[in-house]
């Protein structure tokens, strides 16, 4: 059990470090959206850009890290929207 938790923690750290710029830009971009429709379009655009640049292997982990960043900024609506995209990924 502890090794699983430790491995997840290491993976999260790697995602945060590997995609630090994308996470910062994405969180800022999503947080600036005032309406649900524009936020959804923004998330779709970020997903497409991420997949084009990095592939889809880490997409779900990236989206969950992005949701965490949004939650930390107090943008719970944005975090929830990103988590829904992550669940679909």
C-alpha positions in Angstrom: 0.0 0.0 0.0 2.7 2.5 1.0 4.7 1.8 -2.2 1.6 2.5 -4.3 1.1 5.9 -2.5 4.8 6.7 -2.9 4.8 5.8 -6.6 1.7 8.0 -7.2 3.4 10.9 -5.4 6.5 10.5 -7.5 4.4 10.4 -10.7 2.6 13.5 -9.7 5.9 15.3 -9.0 7.2 14.2 -12.5 4.0 15.5 -14.2 4.3 18.8 -12.3 8.0 19.2 -13.2 7.7 17.9 -16.8 4.7 20.1 -17.7 5.3 23.1 -15.4 4.9 25.7 -18.1 1.8 24.1 -19.6 0.2 23.8 -16.2 0.9 27.4 -15.3 -0.4 28.7 -18.7 -3.3 26.4 -18.8 -4.5 27.3 -15.3 -4.2 31.0 -16.0 -6.0 30.6 -19.3 -8.9 28.6 -17.8 -9.2 30.9 -14.8 -9.7 33.9 -17.1 -12.8 32.3 -18.7 -16.0 33.8 -17.4 -18.6 31.5 -19.0 -18.9 27.7 -19.0 -19.0 27.5 -22.8 -15.8 29.5 -23.2 -14.1 27.5 -20.4 -15.1 24.3 -22.1 -13.7 25.5 -25.5 -10.5 26.6 -23.7 -10.1 23.2 -22.1 -10.7 21.5 -25.5 -8.0 23.8 -27.0 -5.5 23.0 -24.2 -6.2 19.2 -24.6 -5.6 19.4 -28.4 -2.4 21.4 -27.9 -1.1 19.0 -25.3 -1.8 15.9 -27.4 -0.1 17.5 -30.4 3.0 18.4 -28.5 3.3 15.5 -26.0 1.0 12.7 -27.1 -1.9 11.3 -25.1 0.0 9.0 -22.7 0.2 11.5 -19.9 -3.0 13.5 -20.8 -5.1 12.3 -17.9 -2.4 12.9 -15.4 -1.8 16.3 -16.9 -5.5 17.2 -16.6 -5.7 16.0 -13.0 -2.6 18.1 -12.2 -4.2 21.1 -14.0 -7.4 20.6 -12.0 -5.3 20.6 -8.8 -3.7 23.9 -9.8 -7.1 25.5 -10.5 -8.4 24.2 -7.1 -5.4 25.7 -5.4 -6.2 29.0 -7.0 -9.7 28.9 -5.7 -11.2 28.2 -9.2 -13.4 25.3 -8.2 -15.6 25.5 -11.3 -12.6 25.4 -13.6 -11.2 22.5 -11.6 -14.4 20.5 -11.9 -14.6 21.1 -15.6 -11.1 19.9 -16.1 -11.7 16.8 -14.0 -14.7 16.0 -16.2 -12.4 16.2 -19.2 -9.9 14.0 -17.4 -12.6 11.4 -16.7 -13.4 11.3 -20.4 -9.7 11.0 -21.4 
